[in-house]
């Protein structure tokens, strides 16, 4: 399990600079459309190979569509455009603030209690976001559009995650992810045909490597590994992966893209990691219980 966790963390963290390399040459809708299509096909194949049910009960379709739009359509498109405007490391920090937003949304949608620990986590996360957004304002001297797009992606993912808890389904987790990629990916594929038509050109080696990496490793293996860990390991184990991914994203951006993070990135990284640790890692009594 720990080997699987390490591979997942490195795979998703390394993907931020890989995505940026690909998006430098491939339109957002086309890139994301190819990825979600490959992921849906691969995960349906895994579900069938494992003899898992893929049939969705009739009464669960409406919320499955809403959840898919949040978790797949909005997440992939907003992150794609935001990543074009921001360094990979900064994008990873903003995107993985998702659990912090999920805590806030759960308080309103699920009526979960905002404990002192969760409030502290929210405050730490908000402080990290404020540092990054302030840095964007100073650099661009305009609205920090890229940062807002990535934050929008994180919030849509958080909203979809909370809705999954509010409206659970009886479908297996692998099949559920495959259905989300299929349903949420359909608007992306249509968008690629509408917005990217005429912009398709041969891409270079680096962009091709990033595309293949996403279509095979990220959207099939990493998604499968995440749900495997989330459904079989203690909560603290899956939380550890979420804590480490933005760290890997920052330093892989330095390694692969030559990015030079400023003090704002490092300060925000510390605050966001502290926020996620506060929100995600169970207390000792809960972990033992």
N, C-alpha and C positions, 0 to 999 in steps of 0.2 A: 504493500500500500504506500509506503514512504517513497519507493522508487517511482511509482505512478504519480504521486504528488509532486515530486521534484521535476519529472518530465513535463507535467502539465504547467507548472509555474514557469519553467524556462520557456516552454512553447508559447504560451500566451504573452509572456513578457517580451520575448524576442520578436513577437509579431508586430509590435508597434513600429519599429523602424522598417520591417519588411513591408508593411502596408504603405508606409510613406514612400518607399522606393517604387512600389507599383503604381500608386496614385500620381506619381510624377509623370507617367506616360499613359495611363489608362483612365478613362472617365469613371467617375464615382459609380454611376448606376450600372455600367457594364461590369466593373470589377466586383461589386457587391452581388449583382445578379448571377454571375458565374459561381461565386463562392456559395451562396445560399442554395443554388441548384445542386451543386456537387454535394453539399452537406445533407440536403434532404434525401437524395438518392442513396448516399452511403449509410445514413442512419436508418432508413427504411430497410435496407439490406441487412444491417446488423440486427434490427428487431425481428425480422423474419427468420434469420439464421438462429436466433435465440428462442424462436417459437413464442414470441411475445405477441399479445393481441394488439392490433393496430386499429381496430374498429372504435370509432368515437360514438358514444350514445347520442341519440338525437337531441336530447335536452341540453347537451353541453357545447353545442356548436357555436352559439352566439358569443359566449364569453371567450371561447377558444380563438375566435376571429379577433376580438378586441385585444386579447393578450398577445397574439401573434403580431399585430400591428405595432404594439408597444415594444415588445422584446426583439423583434426582427426588423420590421420596416423602418420605424423611426430611428432605432439604435444604429443600424447599419448606414443609413443615408446621412444622418446628422454627424456621426463620427467620421464618415468618409470626407465630407466637406470640411469639417473642423480640422481634421488632421492635415489637410492641404495647407492650412493657414498657420498651424502651430508646429513647434518641434515635437518629435515623437514622445520624448520624456514628459514634457508638460501635458500632453494629451492623455498619457497613461495615468498621471496623477489625478487629473480632473475626472476622467472616466470612471476610475475605481473609487470615487467617492460615492458610488451607487448605494452601498449598504447604509450610509448615513442618511441619504434621502429616503431610503426604504423605511427606516425607523420613524422618520417624521410622517410619512404617508400612512404607515401602519397605525399611528396614533389616531388619525382621523377616520380611516377606512375600517380598520379592524378593532378600533377602540382599545388598542394596547396601551398600557400605562407607561407614561414617560417617567421612568425612574431617574434618580439623581445621576446614576452612571450613564444612562442614555443621553440625558441633557448635557453632561460633560462632553460626551462623544460628539454631539451635534455642535457644540460651541467650538471644539477643536477643529472639526471639519470645516465649519464656516470660516474660521480664522485662516485656515489653509487656502480656501477658495478666495478669500478677500485679498490675500497676498498675491496670488496669481493673477486675479482680475485687475488689481492695482498695477501690476507690472505691465499687463497688456495695454492699459490706458496710457501709461507713460511712454511705451514703445510706439504705439500706433497713433496716439493723440486723437483717436476717434473711438467709436463703439467697438469693444473687443469682440467682434463677431465670431472669430474662430473659437475663442474660449466659451462663448455662450452656446455655440452649436454643440460642442463636446459636452457641456453641462446639460444641455437639453437631451442629448443621447443618454446620459447617466440617469437623468430623472425619468425618462420614458422607460428605461430598463427597470428602475426601481418600482415604478407604477405597475408595470407588467408582473413583476415578481410578487408584489403585494396582492394583486388580483388573482394570481395563481393560488395563493393561500386562502383568499376569500371565496373563490369558486374552484375547488379542487375537482380533478377529473379522475376517472377510473382507468384511464389509459396508462400503460407502462411509461416510465420516464423517458426511455430511448425513443419510443414511438411518439410520445408527446412532443419531444424536441423536433423530431422529423416533421410532424404535422405543422409545428410553428414555423419551421424553415420553409415549408412548402406554401403555407397560407401567407405568411408575412413576406415571402420572397416573390410571390406573384406580382404585387405592385412594383417591386424593384425591377423585375424583368420587363414589365410593360414600360416602366419609366426609361429603361435602357433603350428600348426600341423607339420611343418617342424623342427623348432628349439627346441620345448619343448617336442617333442615325447619321451617318456621314462622317463621324469622328473616329471611326475604327481604323487604326493603322497598325502596322507591325510594331512590336515593342522590343526593347533591348533585353539583354541577358539578365540584368538585375531585376527589372520589372517582371520578367517571365518567372524568375525564381520566386519572387514574392507571391505571384499569382498561384503557382503550383503549390507552394507552401501553405497558402490559405485554403485552397480547394481540397487538399488532401489531409494535411496534418491538423490544421486548426479547426476547420468546420466539420471534420469527421472524428478524428482521434481525440482532440482536446475536448470537444463537446461530450463525446462518450465518456472520457475519463472524468470530466467534472461531475456528471451525474452518477457515475459509478462511486466516486468518493463521497458525494453528497448524500447518497442513499445507503451507504454501508459503513462509513467511518463516523467517529464521534464528531460533534459540531466543531470542536477546537481544531481538528485536522483540516477540514475544509476551509475554516477561517484563516489558517496559516497560509494557504495558497493565495487568498485574496489579499492578505497583507504583503506578500512578497512580490506579486506581479508588477505593481507600479515601480518598485525598486529595480527589478530586472529591466523594465521598460526604459527607465532613465539611463541606466548604465549601458544597455545595449544600443541606445541612441548615440551615446558618446563613442562607442566602439565601432558601430557600422556606418554612422552618418557623420561622425566628427562633430556632433553637437557640443556646445559649451554651455552647460547650465549655469545660470547666475545664482546669486544667493537666494533669490526668491524661490527658485525651484527646490533647492535643498531645504529651505525653511518650510515650504509647503509640504514637501514629502514627509518630513518629520511629523508635522502636525496631522496630516491625513493618516499616516500609519498609526499614530497614537490614537486618533479618533476611531479608526477601524478596530484597533485592539480593544478599545473601551467598549465599543458597541457589539463586536462579534464574539470575542473569546468568552466562554461561559465562566461564571464564578466557580470557585472550588466546590461549593456546596451543590450547585446545579450539575457540575461535571460529574461529581461522585454519585449524585442521585439518579 
